[in-house]
Amino acid sequence: MISKQLTEIYQLLFDRFGPQHWWPGQTQFEIITGAILTQNTNWANVEKAIANLKSADLLTPEKLHHFDISQLSELIRPAGYYHLKAKRLKNFINWLFSNYNGRLTNLDNLDTDQLRAELLAIKGIGPETADSILLYAFDRPVFVVDSYTARVAFRHRLIEPGADYEQLRDLFQSNLPQDTQLFNEYHALLVRVGKEFCKPRPSEGRGKPKARCPGCPLEKLPHAIDIEYF
């Protein structure tokens, strides 16, 4: 039943929006950098930060490994929380050099579960960032969950309200074909519908939800917009 619902939702979104062409990035390391920098900011700001790194010819693990962290902070300032994000990016790079000689290719033979566990052990890398790195940089069949995913899943009664990140991730991974391209497209489509239609409740629960149900690709499916989500 859930598999059928998830497939129907995907098809409705894809029919309306078409392919989303995620994730932007010319290299594997650029995608990883973007996944770390995009925490708590919008992609336009991340693009500015990445453009600064490119202009300085620094967008490789080798060059950033020995680069001064205070200077790195200034370069990624447009991404917001730049001191914190500089540390997180450095943490990832230090882990890569300490364990894998600084080479992303040395991660290719790692089991997905092991690689995910190691990424989550890096300070500042949470589940959403780790899964984004796995899916978009390493082409692993891992479903990325974010607030948009949760909002749609809860409001369309795909899972009980209050389900945590891992339960939501398992909902999609266990009920869809293990297809990297499908997971890629599905996540991007959920972000699209979340931004344009399935919007969040006002802060502190005041007023009515801002959801735009009329015209939403999922409008005809059973849903309730007043359900809480994480």
Summary of the structure (lengths in Angstrom):
residues: 230
radius of gyration: 18.5
end to end distance: 24.2
largest distance: 54.5
contacts: 694
relative contact order: 0.14
helix: 60%
strand: 0%
